[in-house]
Amino acid sequence: MAPTFEQDDDPRTDPFSLPDAQQARAQRVPASLFRIAERHAATPAQRGRQAHPSVLGPHEAVRLVSFLMSGAARLAEGEPEVDRADVTAALSLLPLVRGELDELEAGLLRMARGRGMTWPEVAFGLGLGTPQAARQRYERLVGRIRAEGETGEE
């Protein structure tokens, strides 16, 4: 009679299974936020340098409307309630925000590669399972950015 082996399908306890890349990335999120905040955003001046001092950026506008609607932020005294026009304005900005995020991600990936990060390291950071997936993601981003630029759409 051949011996039987119990198989442990849980990658957290099975030393012969690769970890789930997205799950590993999700577990790094709080530590990532803390690291960057502690090293590069410890003061109001450091936090403020990524935002324009007098003009609200599209991503900030969308986030503000979302926070006010959800109760994550409170209205200041005398500030009007968020209305349908505010929501429509925020929705109108979403394609612009998405385009800016695509450009930000593509730029960060270019800079990471330019500083010597390998595709496996990039894939790890993005929570992707393979270096090929990371490279394909970058190529899709660049393609989307080019297409938006050619059509003039955001």
Solvent accessible surface area in square Angstrom, and as a share of the most:
residue,aa,sasa,rsa
1,M,239,1.07
2,A,79,0.61
3,P,105,0.66
4,T,127,0.74
5,F,175,0.73
6,E,175,0.79
7,Q,150,0.67
8,D,67,0.35
9,D,111,0.57
10,D,43,0.22
11,P,55,0.35
12,R,177,0.65
13,T,90,0.52
14,D,22,0.12
15,P,113,0.71
16,F,191,0.79
17,S,47,0.30
18,L,161,0.80
19,P,94,0.59
20,D,74,0.38
21,A,28,0.21
22,Q,124,0.55
23,Q,76,0.34
24,A,28,0.22
25,R,102,0.37
26,A,59,0.46
27,Q,123,0.54
28,R,63,0.23
29,V,60,0.35
30,P,89,0.56
31,A,67,0.52
32,S,49,0.32
33,L,123,0.61
34,F,134,0.56
35,R,137,0.50
36,I,104,0.53
37,A,48,0.37
38,E,105,0.47
39,R,131,0.48
40,H,85,0.38
41,A,23,0.18
42,A,66,0.51
43,T,61,0.36
44,P,103,0.65
45,A,82,0.63
46,Q,57,0.25
47,R,117,0.43
48,G,40,0.38
49,R,156,0.57
50,Q,132,0.59
51,A,28,0.22
52,H,109,0.49
53,P,131,0.82
54,S,96,0.62
55,V,93,0.53
56,L,101,0.50
57,G,16,0.16
58,P,31,0.19
59,H,85,0.38
60,E,41,0.18
61,A,18,0.14
62,V,26,0.15
63,R,145,0.53
64,L,79,0.39
65,V,25,0.14
66,S,57,0.37
67,F,76,0.32
68,L,30,0.15
69,M,112,0.50
70,S,85,0.55
71,G,53,0.51
72,A,74,0.58
73,A,31,0.24
74,R,219,0.80
75,L,58,0.29
76,A,65,0.50
77,E,182,0.81
78,G,81,0.77
79,E,66,0.30
80,P,109,0.69
81,E,131,0.59
82,V,36,0.21
83,D,77,0.40
84,R,212,0.77
85,A,70,0.54
86,D,53,0.28
87,V,41,0.23
88,T,83,0.48
89,A,53,0.41
90,A,10,0.08
91,L,106,0.53
92,S,78,0.50
93,L,53,0.27
94,L,59,0.29
95,P,53,0.33
96,L,54,0.27
97,V,26,0.15
98,R,141,0.51
99,G,5,0.05
100,E,68,0.31
101,L,106,0.53
102,D,10,0.05
103,E,98,0.44
104,L,121,0.60
105,E,32,0.14
106,A,0,0.00
107,G,14,0.13
108,L,112,0.56
109,L,10,0.05
110,R,127,0.46
111,M,118,0.53
112,A,17,0.13
113,R,96,0.35
114,G,69,0.66
115,R,216,0.79
116,G,58,0.55
117,M,76,0.34
118,T,64,0.37
119,W,27,0.09
120,P,76,0.48
121,E,84,0.38
122,V,6,0.03
123,A,3,0.02
124,F,125,0.52
125,G,43,0.41
126,L,44,0.22
127,G,1,0.01
128,L,34,0.17
129,G,66,0.63
130,T,68,0.39
131,P,50,0.32
132,Q,110,0.49
133,A,30,0.24
134,A,0,0.00
135,R,100,0.37
136,Q,76,0.34
137,R,85,0.31
138,Y,44,0.17
139,E,98,0.44
140,R,140,0.51
141,L,4,0.02
142,V,25,0.14
143,G,34,0.33
144,R,114,0.41
145,I,43,0.22
146,R,151,0.55
147,A,51,0.40
148,E,45,0.20
149,G,62,0.60
150,E,140,0.63
151,T,90,0.52
152,G,60,0.58
153,E,116,0.52
154,E,113,0.51
